[in-house]
Amino acid sequence: MPQERAITIESGTSRLEGVLLLPDGSAEGAGPFPAVVICHPHPQYGGSMHNNVVSGAATGLLEHGVAALLFNFRGVGGGDGVPGDRDEAQLDALAALDCAARLEELDADRVALAGYSFGAGTAGAVARASIPALALISVPLTMLERARDVLVAFPGPLLLLSGDCDEGSEEAGLRELAAASAGSPEVHMVAGADHFWSGREREIADAVGPFFADALAG
């Protein structure tokens, strides 16, 4: 059975809530595991680490032997601070990555990053070269305008996952972004899915799990 434990992430003067999810075998001492930090949607619109898309992505990871670190941006849930916007979220995402790299259950050299909606825009903006793989789910293309140079320079495997009914993350824009990417981009469109993925979580798991299992293979 997958294992779960609560963690606390220090981000500047804020303490963030987090949950580490470990795949089957963790109770028997297997590991350290590859892992993915997942950024949730906008905190000012009800986003949290308990979001359905975040959960779908985590399910896919665990099914493929990859750990997931979920966390709340500052001011969400029981965490400190006041919910912020892009700059604060980017600091929190970097803090979560640094925290994951220090956890004994995880392989510090195989800690990747993913995000959904606002969280995808945040993840794209902090896509430093040391991150081994990146997945952006329903990324708002307008949010990437300031971070485009950072994202297109990302050298690793990149998954751009969206529904074909999501007008803010439409296929033409994603394919244009992929064409400009310095890394190994993959555009995955899901027919009939909109921005919120209600009832389509299985398709998220089936895309995200294999992508990271391959990208993070030891």
C-alpha positions as CSV (number, residue, x, y, z in Angstrom):
1,M,0.0,0.0,0.0
2,P,1.2,3.6,-0.7
3,Q,2.5,5.4,2.4
4,E,1.6,8.9,3.4
5,R,3.1,11.4,5.9
6,A,2.7,15.0,6.6
7,I,5.7,17.4,6.2
8,T,6.3,21.0,6.8
9,I,8.1,23.1,4.2
10,E,9.9,26.3,5.1
11,S,9.5,29.0,2.5
12,G,11.1,32.3,3.7
13,T,9.2,33.2,6.8
14,S,6.2,31.0,5.9
15,R,5.6,27.4,6.9
16,L,3.7,25.4,4.3
17,E,1.7,22.3,4.6
18,G,2.8,19.3,2.6
19,V,2.2,15.6,2.2
20,L,4.7,13.0,1.0
21,L,3.1,10.0,-0.8
22,L,5.3,7.0,-1.3
23,P,4.6,4.1,-3.6
24,D,4.2,0.4,-2.8
25,G,7.3,-1.1,-1.2
26,S,8.1,1.9,0.9
27,A,7.1,0.1,4.1
28,E,9.6,-2.6,3.3
29,G,12.4,-0.2,3.1
30,A,12.6,0.2,-0.7
31,G,13.9,3.4,-2.1
32,P,15.1,6.1,-2.3
33,F,12.3,6.8,-4.8
34,P,12.2,9.2,-7.7
35,A,9.6,11.9,-7.0
36,V,7.6,14.7,-8.4
37,V,6.6,17.9,-6.6
38,I,3.1,19.0,-7.8
39,C,1.9,22.6,-7.7
40,H,-1.8,23.2,-7.2
41,P,-4.2,25.8,-8.9
42,H,-4.7,29.4,-7.7
43,P,-5.1,29.7,-3.9
44,Q,-7.4,32.7,-4.3
45,Y,-9.9,30.6,-6.2
46,G,-10.0,27.6,-3.9
47,G,-7.0,25.8,-5.1
48,S,-5.2,23.4,-2.8
49,M,-3.1,20.2,-2.8
50,H,-6.5,18.3,-2.5
51,N,-7.6,19.4,-6.0
52,N,-8.9,16.6,-8.2
53,V,-6.3,17.1,-10.9
54,V,-3.4,17.1,-8.4
55,S,-4.8,13.9,-7.0
56,G,-5.1,12.3,-10.4
57,A,-1.5,13.1,-11.2
58,A,-0.4,11.7,-7.8
59,T,-2.3,8.5,-8.5
60,G,-0.5,8.0,-11.8
61,L,2.9,8.6,-10.2
62,L,2.3,6.1,-7.3
63,E,1.1,3.4,-9.8
64,H,4.4,3.7,-11.6
65,G,6.7,3.6,-8.5
66,V,7.2,7.4,-8.3
67,A,6.7,9.3,-5.1
68,A,4.6,12.5,-5.0
69,L,5.1,15.6,-2.8
70,L,1.9,17.7,-2.6
71,F,2.0,21.0,-0.9
72,N,-0.2,24.1,-0.2
73,F,1.0,27.5,-1.3
74,R,1.3,30.0,1.6
75,G,-1.9,30.9,3.3
76,V,-3.7,27.8,2.1
77,G,-5.0,25.2,4.7
78,G,-3.1,25.4,7.9
79,G,0.0,27.0,6.4
80,D,1.4,30.4,7.4
81,G,1.2,33.6,5.5
82,V,-1.3,35.3,3.1
83,P,-2.2,33.8,-0.2
84,G,-0.1,35.6,-2.8
85,D,0.3,35.5,-6.6
86,R,3.0,34.6,-9.0
87,D,6.2,35.7,-7.2
88,E,5.1,34.2,-3.8
89,A,4.0,30.9,-5.5
90,Q,7.3,30.6,-7.3
91,L,9.2,31.0,-4.0
92,D,7.0,28.3,-2.5
93,A,7.5,25.9,-5.4
94,L,11.3,26.3,-5.2
95,A,11.1,25.7,-1.4
96,A,9.1,22.5,-2.0
97,L,11.7,21.3,-4.5
98,D,14.5,22.0,-2.1
99,C,12.6,20.2,0.7
100,A,12.0,17.1,-1.5
101,A,15.7,16.9,-2.3
102,R,16.5,16.7,1.4
103,L,14.0,13.9,2.3
104,E,15.7,10.6,3.0
105,E,13.0,8.6,1.3
106,L,13.7,10.4,-2.1
107,D,16.5,10.4,-4.6
108,A,17.7,14.0,-4.7
109,D,18.9,13.6,-8.2
110,R,15.5,12.5,-9.5
111,V,13.1,15.1,-8.1
112,A,10.9,16.5,-11.0
113,L,8.2,19.1,-11.1
114,A,4.5,19.3,-12.2
115,G,1.7,21.7,-11.9
116,Y,-1.9,22.3,-12.9
117,S,-3.5,25.6,-14.1
118,F,-1.9,28.4,-12.0
119,G,0.4,25.7,-10.6
120,A,1.5,24.8,-14.1
121,G,2.3,28.4,-14.9
122,T,4.3,28.5,-11.6
123,A,6.1,25.3,-12.4
124,G,7.0,26.6,-15.9
125,A,8.4,29.8,-14.5
126,V,10.9,28.0,-12.2
127,A,11.9,25.3,-14.6
128,R,15.6,25.3,-13.8
129,A,17.9,23.0,-15.7
130,S,18.6,20.8,-12.7
131,I,15.0,19.6,-12.7
132,P,15.1,16.3,-14.6
133,A,11.5,16.4,-16.1
134,L,8.5,18.8,-16.1
135,A,4.8,18.3,-16.7
136,L,2.4,21.2,-17.2
137,I,-1.3,20.3,-17.0
138,S,-3.8,22.8,-18.5
139,V,-1.2,25.6,-18.3
140,P,-2.8,29.0,-19.0
141,L,-0.8,30.2,-22.0
142,T,-1.2,33.9,-21.0
143,M,0.5,33.1,-17.7
144,L,3.6,32.0,-19.5
145,E,4.2,35.3,-21.2
146,R,6.7,36.5,-18.6
147,A,8.2,33.1,-18.1
148,R,8.4,32.0,-21.8
149,D,12.2,32.4,-22.0
150,V,12.7,30.2,-18.9
151,L,10.4,27.5,-20.1
152,V,11.7,27.2,-23.7
153,A,15.2,26.9,-22.4
154,F,14.3,24.0,-20.2
155,P,16.5,21.1,-21.5
156,G,14.7,18.0,-20.2
157,P,11.6,16.0,-21.0
158,L,8.5,18.2,-21.0
159,L,4.8,17.1,-21.0
160,L,2.2,19.6,-22.1
161,L,-1.2,18.0,-21.1
162,S,-4.5,19.6,-21.8
163,G,-8.1,19.0,-22.8
164,D,-9.2,20.0,-26.2
165,C,-12.1,22.0,-24.7
166,D,-9.8,24.2,-22.6
167,E,-9.7,27.5,-24.4
168,G,-6.9,28.9,-22.2
169,S,-4.6,26.1,-22.9
170,E,-5.4,25.3,-26.5
171,E,-3.5,22.9,-28.8
172,A,-2.1,25.4,-31.3
173,G,-0.4,27.4,-28.6
174,L,0.9,24.4,-26.9
175,R,2.4,23.0,-30.1
176,E,4.0,26.4,-30.8
177,L,5.5,26.3,-27.4
178,A,6.7,22.7,-27.9
179,A,8.3,23.7,-31.3
180,A,10.3,26.4,-29.5
181,S,11.4,24.2,-26.7
182,A,15.1,23.3,-26.2
183,G,14.2,20.0,-24.5
184,S,12.1,17.0,-25.4
185,P,8.5,18.2,-25.5
186,E,5.4,16.1,-25.8
187,V,1.9,17.6,-26.4
188,H,-0.9,15.3,-25.1
189,M,-4.5,16.5,-25.9
190,V,-7.4,14.7,-24.3
191,A,-10.6,14.8,-26.3
192,G,-13.6,16.3,-24.5
193,A,-11.8,17.4,-21.4
194,D,-12.1,21.0,-20.2
195,H,-10.0,23.0,-17.8
196,F,-11.4,21.3,-14.7
197,W,-11.1,17.7,-15.7
198,S,-14.2,16.6,-13.7
199,G,-14.5,12.8,-14.1
200,R,-11.4,12.7,-16.3
201,E,-8.8,12.1,-13.5
202,R,-8.0,8.6,-14.8
203,E,-6.8,10.1,-18.0
204,I,-4.5,12.5,-16.2
205,A,-3.0,9.5,-14.2
206,D,-2.6,7.5,-17.4
207,A,-0.6,10.4,-19.0
208,V,1.4,11.7,-16.1
209,G,2.5,8.3,-14.5
210,P,4.2,6.8,-17.6
211,F,5.8,10.1,-18.6
212,F,7.6,10.5,-15.3
213,A,8.3,6.8,-14.9
214,D,10.2,6.9,-18.2
215,A,11.8,10.3,-17.6
216,L,13.0,9.4,-14.1
217,A,14.1,5.8,-14.7
218,G,17.3,5.0,-12.8
